[in-house]
Amino acid sequence: MEARTSIDALKKVFCEGRTWKRIEIEAKWEEYEGMTPAVD
């Protein structure tokens, strides 16, 4: 629950959308980090 609350808070803080999108990309990076090389 604590973790969820933190993420929810981040969403509100980064409601800009652009910043949130960057965080989303970082999260995906972790998934792709070991799968395939990312394209710059």
N, CA, C and O atoms as a Tripos MOL2 file, in Angstrom:
@<TRIPOS>MOLECULE
protein
  160   159    40     0     0
PROTEIN
NO_CHARGES

@<TRIPOS>ATOM
      1 N           0.8400   -1.2020    0.0000 N.3       1 MET1
      2 CA          0.0000    0.0000    0.0000 C.3       1 MET1
      3 C           0.8740    1.2500    0.0000 C.2       1 MET1
      4 O           0.6080    2.1990   -0.7380 O.2       1 MET1
      5 N           1.8950    1.2490    0.8120 N.am      2 GLU2
      6 CA          2.7760    2.4190    0.8710 C.3       2 GLU2
      7 C           3.3690    2.7060   -0.5050 C.2       2 GLU2
      8 O           3.4090    3.8540   -0.9480 O.2       2 GLU2
      9 N           3.8230    1.6570   -1.1690 N.am      3 ALA3
     10 CA          4.4290    1.8440   -2.4840 C.3       3 ALA3
     11 C           3.4040    2.4280   -3.4470 C.2       3 ALA3
     12 O           3.7100    3.3220   -4.2360 O.2       3 ALA3
     13 N           2.1880    1.9110   -3.3700 N.am      4 ARG4
     14 CA          1.1420    2.4020   -4.2750 C.3       4 ARG4
     15 C           0.8800    3.8760   -4.0100 C.2       4 ARG4
     16 O           0.7090    4.6670   -4.9380 O.2       4 ARG4
     17 N           0.8500    4.2280   -2.7520 N.am      5 THR5
     18 CA          0.5890    5.6290   -2.4080 C.3       5 THR5
     19 C           1.6950    6.5130   -2.9720 C.2       5 THR5
     20 O           1.4290    7.6090   -3.4650 O.2       5 THR5
     21 N           2.9180    6.0420   -2.8990 N.am      6 SER6
     22 CA          4.0480    6.8380   -3.4000 C.3       6 SER6
     23 C           3.8920    7.0560   -4.9050 C.2       6 SER6
     24 O           4.0730    8.1670   -5.4030 O.2       6 SER6
     25 N           3.5580    5.9960   -5.6130 N.am      7 ILE7
     26 CA          3.3920    6.1090   -7.0680 C.3       7 ILE7
     27 C           2.2440    7.0560   -7.3700 C.2       7 ILE7
     28 O           2.3370    7.8870   -8.2730 O.2       7 ILE7
     29 N           1.1610    6.9310   -6.6140 N.am      8 ASP8
     30 CA          0.0080    7.7970   -6.8350 C.3       8 ASP8
     31 C           0.4140    9.2530   -6.6220 C.2       8 ASP8
     32 O          -0.0040   10.1420   -7.3630 O.2       8 ASP8
     33 N           1.2300    9.4780   -5.6060 N.am      9 ALA9
     34 CA          1.6860   10.8410   -5.3160 C.3       9 ALA9
     35 C           2.5420   11.3480   -6.4720 C.2       9 ALA9
     36 O           2.4260   12.5040   -6.8770 O.2       9 ALA9
     37 N           3.3890   10.4920   -6.9930 N.am     10 LEU10
     38 CA          4.2460   10.8930   -8.1120 C.3      10 LEU10
     39 C           3.3890   11.2900   -9.3030 C.2      10 LEU10
     40 O           3.6750   12.2670   -9.9950 O.2      10 LEU10
     41 N           2.3280   10.5120   -9.5320 N.am     11 LYS11
     42 CA          1.4500   10.8300  -10.6630 C.3      11 LYS11
     43 C           0.9140   12.2480  -10.5140 C.2      11 LYS11
     44 O           0.8650   13.0080  -11.4810 O.2      11 LYS11
     45 N           0.5150   12.5940   -9.2970 N.am     12 LYS12
     46 CA         -0.0340   13.9410   -9.0760 C.3      12 LYS12
     47 C           1.0540   14.9920   -9.2390 C.2      12 LYS12
     48 O           0.8370   16.0370   -9.8530 O.2      12 LYS12
     49 N           2.2200   14.7050   -8.6870 N.am     13 VAL13
     50 CA          3.3220   15.6710   -8.7840 C.3      13 VAL13
     51 C           3.7570   15.8340  -10.2370 C.2      13 VAL13
     52 O           4.0400   16.9420  -10.6920 O.2      13 VAL13
     53 N           3.8050   14.7150  -10.9570 N.am     14 PHE14
     54 CA          4.2390   14.7700  -12.3540 C.3      14 PHE14
     55 C           3.0390   14.7260  -13.2930 C.2      14 PHE14
     56 O           3.0740   14.0720  -14.3360 O.2      14 PHE14
     57 N           1.9910   15.4230  -12.9130 N.am     15 CYS15
     58 CA          0.7700   15.4370  -13.7310 C.3      15 CYS15
     59 C           1.0380   16.1340  -15.0600 C.2      15 CYS15
     60 O           0.1700   16.1740  -15.9320 O.2      15 CYS15
     61 N           2.2230   16.6740  -15.2080 N.am     16 GLU16
     62 CA          2.5730   17.3840  -16.4420 C.3      16 GLU16
     63 C           2.3620   16.4800  -17.6550 C.2      16 GLU16
     64 O           2.0520   16.9560  -18.7470 O.2      16 GLU16
     65 N           2.5320   15.1810  -17.4570 N.am     17 GLY17
     66 CA          2.3450   14.2670  -18.5830 C.3      17 GLY17
     67 C           3.6870   14.0040  -19.2460 C.2      17 GLY17
     68 O           4.0760   12.8520  -19.4410 O.2      17 GLY17
     69 N           4.3930   15.0710  -19.5930 N.am     18 ARG18
     70 CA          5.6980   14.9100  -20.2330 C.3      18 ARG18
     71 C           6.6560   14.2410  -19.2570 C.2      18 ARG18
     72 O           7.3520   13.2860  -19.6020 O.2      18 ARG18
     73 N           6.6790   14.7570  -18.0400 N.am     19 THR19
     74 CA          7.5690   14.1890  -17.0290 C.3      19 THR19
     75 C           7.1370   12.7610  -16.6960 C.2      19 THR19
     76 O           7.9710   11.8650  -16.5690 O.2      19 THR19
     77 N           5.8220   12.5570  -16.5550 N.am     20 TRP20
     78 CA          5.3160   11.2280  -16.2170 C.3      20 TRP20
     79 C           5.6860   10.2420  -17.3180 C.2      20 TRP20
     80 O           6.0440    9.0950  -17.0520 O.2      20 TRP20
     81 N           5.5940   10.7080  -18.5500 N.am     21 LYS21
     82 CA          5.9210    9.8370  -19.6860 C.3      21 LYS21
     83 C           7.3760    9.3770  -19.5670 C.2      21 LYS21
     84 O           7.7040    8.2300  -19.8680 O.2      21 LYS21
     85 N           8.2310   10.2830  -19.1280 N.am     22 ARG22
     86 CA          9.6450    9.9300  -19.0000 C.3      22 ARG22
     87 C           9.8060    8.8200  -17.9640 C.2      22 ARG22
     88 O          10.5910    7.8920  -18.1590 O.2      22 ARG22
     89 N           9.0630    8.9180  -16.8680 N.am     23 ILE23
     90 CA          9.1530    7.8890  -15.8130 C.3      23 ILE23
     91 C           8.6660    6.5550  -16.3800 C.2      23 ILE23
     92 O           9.2270    5.4970  -16.0970 O.2      23 ILE23
     93 N           7.6150    6.6360  -17.1810 N.am     24 GLU24
     94 CA          7.0640    5.4140  -17.7630 C.3      24 GLU24
     95 C           8.1140    4.7470  -18.6440 C.2      24 GLU24
     96 O           8.2630    3.5250  -18.6360 O.2      24 GLU24
     97 N           8.8380    5.5650  -19.4000 N.am     25 ILE25
     98 CA          9.8870    5.0350  -20.2820 C.3      25 ILE25
     99 C          10.9730    4.3650  -19.4380 C.2      25 ILE25
    100 O          11.4710    3.2920  -19.7810 O.2      25 ILE25
    101 N          11.3280    5.0150  -18.3340 N.am     26 GLU26
    102 CA         12.3650    4.4420  -17.4660 C.3      26 GLU26
    103 C          11.9240    3.0820  -16.9530 C.2      26 GLU26
    104 O          12.7300    2.1550  -16.8700 O.2      26 GLU26
    105 N          10.6520    2.9600  -16.6110 N.am     27 ALA27
    106 CA         10.1310    1.6860  -16.1180 C.3      27 ALA27
    107 C          10.2280    0.6330  -17.2160 C.2      27 ALA27
    108 O          10.5990   -0.5110  -16.9550 O.2      27 ALA27
    109 N           9.8950    1.0200  -18.4400 N.am     28 LYS28
    110 CA          9.9750    0.0760  -19.5570 C.3      28 LYS28
    111 C          11.4310   -0.3000  -19.7960 C.2      28 LYS28
    112 O          11.7350   -1.4380  -20.1530 O.2      28 LYS28
    113 N          12.3200    0.6520  -19.6000 N.am     29 TRP29
    114 CA         13.7440    0.3880  -19.8010 C.3      29 TRP29
    115 C          14.1690   -0.8220  -18.9860 C.2      29 TRP29
    116 O          14.8850   -1.6940  -19.4780 O.2      29 TRP29
    117 N          13.7250   -0.8690  -17.7410 N.am     30 GLU30
    118 CA         14.0990   -2.0030  -16.8830 C.3      30 GLU30
    119 C          13.6620   -3.3100  -17.5070 C.2      30 GLU30
    120 O          14.3640   -4.3160  -17.4130 O.2      30 GLU30
    121 N          12.4960   -3.2960  -18.1490 N.am     31 GLU31
    122 CA         11.9900   -4.5260  -18.7660 C.3      31 GLU31
    123 C          12.8120   -4.8920  -20.0010 C.2      31 GLU31
    124 O          13.1150   -6.0620  -20.2350 O.2      31 GLU31
    125 N          13.1660   -3.8800  -20.7810 N.am     32 TYR32
    126 CA         13.9120   -4.1370  -22.0210 C.3      32 TYR32
    127 C          15.4150   -4.2620  -21.7870 C.2      32 TYR32
    128 O          16.1620   -4.7330  -22.6440 O.2      32 TYR32
    129 N          15.8310   -3.8270  -20.6000 N.am     33 GLU33
    130 CA         17.2690   -3.8360  -20.3150 C.3      33 GLU33
    131 C          17.9000   -5.1960  -20.6190 C.2      33 GLU33
    132 O          19.0150   -5.2540  -21.1360 O.2      33 GLU33
    133 N          17.2070   -6.2780  -20.3070 N.am     34 GLY34
    134 CA         17.7940   -7.5990  -20.5190 C.3      34 GLY34
    135 C          17.2450   -8.3050  -21.7420 C.2      34 GLY34
    136 O          17.7410   -9.3620  -22.1310 O.2      34 GLY34
    137 N          16.2130   -7.7190  -22.3540 N.am     35 MET35
    138 CA         15.5970   -8.3790  -23.5060 C.3      35 MET35
    139 C          16.3270   -8.0280  -24.7980 C.2      35 MET35
    140 O          16.9350   -8.8930  -25.4290 O.2      35 MET35
    141 N          16.2670   -6.7760  -25.1830 N.am     36 THR36
    142 CA         16.9190   -6.3740  -26.4280 C.3      36 THR36
    143 C          17.4980   -4.9770  -26.2670 C.2      36 THR36
    144 O          17.0020   -4.2000  -25.4510 O.2      36 THR36
    145 N          18.5230   -4.6440  -27.0170 N.am     37 PRO37
    146 CA         19.1340   -3.3190  -26.9440 C.3      37 PRO37
    147 C          18.1580   -2.2480  -27.4100 C.2      37 PRO37
    148 O          17.5180   -2.3880  -28.4520 O.2      37 PRO37
    149 N          18.0500   -1.1840  -26.6360 N.am     38 ALA38
    150 CA         17.1190   -0.1120  -26.9800 C.3      38 ALA38
    151 C          17.7050    0.7780  -28.0700 C.2      38 ALA38
    152 O          18.9210    0.9300  -28.1820 O.2      38 ALA38
    153 N          16.8320    1.3530  -28.8570 N.am     39 VAL39
    154 CA         17.2860    2.2460  -29.9280 C.3      39 VAL39
    155 C          17.2780    3.6750  -29.4020 C.2      39 VAL39
    156 O          16.3040    4.1210  -28.7960 O.2      39 VAL39
    157 N          18.3650    4.3800  -29.6410 N.am     40 ASP40
    158 CA         18.4500    5.7410  -29.1380 C.3      40 ASP40
    159 C          17.4620    6.6340  -29.8680 C.2      40 ASP40
    160 O          17.3820    7.8290  -29.5830 O.2      40 ASP40
@<TRIPOS>BOND
     1     1     2 1
     2     2     3 1
     3     3     4 2
     4     3     5 am
     5     5     6 1
     6     6     7 1
     7     7     8 2
     8     7     9 am
     9     9    10 1
    10    10    11 1
    11    11    12 2
    12    11    13 am
    13    13    14 1
    14    14    15 1
    15    15    16 2
    16    15    17 am
    17    17    18 1
    18    18    19 1
    19    19    20 2
    20    19    21 am
    21    21    22 1
    22    22    23 1
    23    23    24 2
    24    23    25 am
    25    25    26 1
    26    26    27 1
    27    27    28 2
    28    27    29 am
    29    29    30 1
    30    30    31 1
    31    31    32 2
    32    31    33 am
    33    33    34 1
    34    34    35 1
    35    35    36 2
    36    35    37 am
    37    37    38 1
    38    38    39 1
    39    39    40 2
    40    39    41 am
    41    41    42 1
    42    42    43 1
    43    43    44 2
    44    43    45 am
    45    45    46 1
    46    46    47 1
    47    47    48 2
    48    47    49 am
    49    49    50 1
    50    50    51 1
    51    51    52 2
    52    51    53 am
    53    53    54 1
    54    54    55 1
    55    55    56 2
    56    55    57 am
    57    57    58 1
    58    58    59 1
    59    59    60 2
    60    59    61 am
    61    61    62 1
    62    62    63 1
    63    63    64 2
    64    63    65 am
    65    65    66 1
    66    66    67 1
    67    67    68 2
    68    67    69 am
    69    69    70 1
    70    70    71 1
    71    71    72 2
    72    71    73 am
    73    73    74 1
    74    74    75 1
    75    75    76 2
    76    75    77 am
    77    77    78 1
    78    78    79 1
    79    79    80 2
    80    79    81 am
    81    81    82 1
    82    82    83 1
    83    83    84 2
    84    83    85 am
    85    85    86 1
    86    86    87 1
    87    87    88 2
    88    87    89 am
    89    89    90 1
    90    90    91 1
    91    91    92 2
    92    91    93 am
    93    93    94 1
    94    94    95 1
    95    95    96 2
    96    95    97 am
    97    97    98 1
    98    98    99 1
    99    99   100 2
   100    99   101 am
   101   101   102 1
   102   102   103 1
   103   103   104 2
   104   103   105 am
   105   105   106 1
   106   106   107 1
   107   107   108 2
   108   107   109 am
   109   109   110 1
   110   110   111 1
   111   111   112 2
   112   111   113 am
   113   113   114 1
   114   114   115 1
   115   115   116 2
   116   115   117 am
   117   117   118 1
   118   118   119 1
   119   119   120 2
   120   119   121 am
   121   121   122 1
   122   122   123 1
   123   123   124 2
   124   123   125 am
   125   125   126 1
   126   126   127 1
   127   127   128 2
   128   127   129 am
   129   129   130 1
   130   130   131 1
   131   131   132 2
   132   131   133 am
   133   133   134 1
   134   134   135 1
   135   135   136 2
   136   135   137 am
   137   137   138 1
   138   138   139 1
   139   139   140 2
   140   139   141 am
   141   141   142 1
   142   142   143 1
   143   143   144 2
   144   143   145 am
   145   145   146 1
   146   146   147 1
   147   147   148 2
   148   147   149 am
   149   149   150 1
   150   150   151 1
   151   151   152 2
   152   151   153 am
   153   153   154 1
   154   154   155 1
   155   155   156 2
   156   155   157 am
   157   157   158 1
   158   158   159 1
   159   159   160 2
@<TRIPOS>SUBSTRUCTURE
     1 MET1         2 RESIDUE 1 A MET
     2 GLU2         6 RESIDUE 1 A GLU
     3 ALA3        10 RESIDUE 1 A ALA
     4 ARG4        14 RESIDUE 1 A ARG
     5 THR5        18 RESIDUE 1 A THR
     6 SER6        22 RESIDUE 1 A SER
     7 ILE7        26 RESIDUE 1 A ILE
     8 ASP8        30 RESIDUE 1 A ASP
     9 ALA9        34 RESIDUE 1 A ALA
    10 LEU10       38 RESIDUE 1 A LEU
    11 LYS11       42 RESIDUE 1 A LYS
    12 LYS12       46 RESIDUE 1 A LYS
    13 VAL13       50 RESIDUE 1 A VAL
    14 PHE14       54 RESIDUE 1 A PHE
    15 CYS15       58 RESIDUE 1 A CYS
    16 GLU16       62 RESIDUE 1 A GLU
    17 GLY17       66 RESIDUE 1 A GLY
    18 ARG18       70 RESIDUE 1 A ARG
    19 THR19       74 RESIDUE 1 A THR
    20 TRP20       78 RESIDUE 1 A TRP
    21 LYS21       82 RESIDUE 1 A LYS
    22 ARG22       86 RESIDUE 1 A ARG
    23 ILE23       90 RESIDUE 1 A ILE
    24 GLU24       94 RESIDUE 1 A GLU
    25 ILE25       98 RESIDUE 1 A ILE
    26 GLU26      102 RESIDUE 1 A GLU
    27 ALA27      106 RESIDUE 1 A ALA
    28 LYS28      110 RESIDUE 1 A LYS
    29 TRP29      114 RESIDUE 1 A TRP
    30 GLU30      118 RESIDUE 1 A GLU
    31 GLU31      122 RESIDUE 1 A GLU
    32 TYR32      126 RESIDUE 1 A TYR
    33 GLU33      130 RESIDUE 1 A GLU
    34 GLY34      134 RESIDUE 1 A GLY
    35 MET35      138 RESIDUE 1 A MET
    36 THR36      142 RESIDUE 1 A THR
    37 PRO37      146 RESIDUE 1 A PRO
    38 ALA38      150 RESIDUE 1 A ALA
    39 VAL39      154 RESIDUE 1 A VAL
    40 ASP40      158 RESIDUE 1 A ASP
